[in-house]
Amino acid sequence: MLKPASRVIFSRMKLLFYALLLLSPVLVAAQTHDQEIVKWRQNYRDEFLKDSHSPLKAADTGFLRFYEPDAQYRVTAVFIKTPDSKPFDIETHSGKKKPYKCYGKLEFSIAGKKRTLEVYQGLDLIKKPELKDYLFIPFTDLTNNETTFGGGRYIDLRTGDIQHGTVLLDFNKAYNPYCAFADGYSCPIPPDANKLDVRIEAGEKRFGRQPEE
C-alpha cells in the first residue's frame, strides 16, 4: 500500500500524464503548422530565383524577414461568392491600373472581432489556363510602415482552396509585393475594402539589410 505522501505524488503524476495527453494533439498540430510555413517560405525564396523579372538576386534572399509562425493567424473563414460583382480597376504603385472583379468575400474573426476581406480575380490572368483558378487578397493592416511594408501585403488562393463554403486563411503566408523590393513594378494597391484595423503580426516583414529595431 502506498503511503499518503506517495499517493499524492502518484496522483499528481497521473494528472500530469492526462494533461500531456490532452495537449499532445495541439502541440503536434502547432509543430505541423510550423513545418508547413518553413516549407512555404523556402519555396517563396526559391521563386525569386526562377522569375526572370525578379527584383532579388540569390544573395538578397538572405535578407527576407518574417514573423515567427503563429497558428492564431491561421483562421477558418466563411466564403461568400459575389457572382454579380462588376469588373473594376485596381490602382498600382506604378500608376497603371489592372482589371479585376470581386470573386467573393471572406468573413472571419481575429483578435476577438469579426473581419471581412474581399477576394479578387484578375481578368487578365483568367485568360491563362495555368492561372484561371488564381485568387488574390491584397490587404493592409496596422503593422504597415512599422514592421511591414507600407504598401500592404498579399495572400494567394486557388478556387480549389474553397471547401464547403469555407477557406483556411493563413496570414503566415502573407508576402510582400515586388514593389517592396524595388521600383518599376505595377503592384496592385489594396482597395479600401481590405484595410484591416488590427495588427497582423504574421507573414513577411519589411525587407532590408539593416538590423531590425
C-alpha positions, 0 to 999 in steps of 0.5 A: 500500500502506498503511503499518503505522501506517495499517493499524492505524488502518484496522483499528481503524476497521473494528472500530469500524464492526462494533461500531456495527453490532452495537449499532445494533439495541439502541440503536434498540430502547432509543430505541423503548422510550423513545418508547413510555413518553413516549407512555404517560405523556402519555396517563396525564396526559391521563386525569386530565383526562377522569375526572370523579372525578379527584383532579388538576386540569390544573395538578397534572399538572405535578407527576407524577414518574417514573423515567427509562425503563429497558428492564431493567424491561421483562421477558418473563414466563411466564403461568400461568392459575389457572382454579380460583382462588376469588373473594376480597376485596381490602382498600382504603385506604378500608376497603371491600373489592372482589371479585376472583379470581386470573386467573393468575400471572406468573413472571419474573426481575429483578435476577438472581432469579426473581419471581412476581406474581399477576394479578387480575380484578375481578368487578365490572368483568367485568360491563362489556363495555368492561372484561371483558378488564381485568387488574390487578397491584397490587404493592409493592416496596422503593422504597415510602415512599422514592421511591414511594408507600407504598401500592404501585403498579399495572400494567394488562393486557388478556387480549389482552396474553397471547401464547403463554403469555407477557406483556411486563411493563413496570414503566415503566408502573407508576402510582400509585393515586388514593389517592396523590393524595388521600383518599376513594378505595377503592384496592385494597391489594396482597395479600401475594402481590405484595410484591416484595423488590427495588427497582423503580426504574421507573414513577411516583414519589411525587407532590408539589410539593416538590423531590425529595431 
